[in-house]
Amino acid sequence: MVSILLAQADTNPVREFLSGRYQWDHGHYLFMYLALGLVLFMIGAVGVVVRRNPVVVFMCIELMLNAVNLTFLAFARYQPDHWVDVLGMYTQTDAAMTGQMMVIFVMAVAAAEVAVGLGIIMAIFRMRNEVDVDDMSTLKD
């Protein structure tokens, strides 16, 4: 058994993947979804910090929320069976539905955030005839 583990440790996983001999397990797929969620979240965070147009800032916030939704769904899909007992769920399906319910909740909050945010942006645009995030730091005028 130890010799098998040592033989596997000596192989190059990139070479095995490119040759087609490498078999993906659930942990690798979960890692890929989490990495994609991280990239999307970081793009959104950089967009919020760098951009000055509030509509683009809202789009970046939506991108960040969708990245969180992706991670919720990934964890719900690749949840180990022994977590079902720990969480007190009855079946694997009940445990997987928790991630989907959180996604629906996040989508509802995002829709409300967009409705209120765009309403505020339109009110500021009517008052000032320009919309700039830096100018909105004070609500005077």
PyMOL commands that set and color helices and strands:
alter all, ss='L'
color gray80, all
select helices_A, chain A and resi 2-10+13-19+26-50+54-77+82-87+92-128+135-137
alter helices_A, ss='H'
color red, helices_A
deselect
rebuild
show_as cartoon
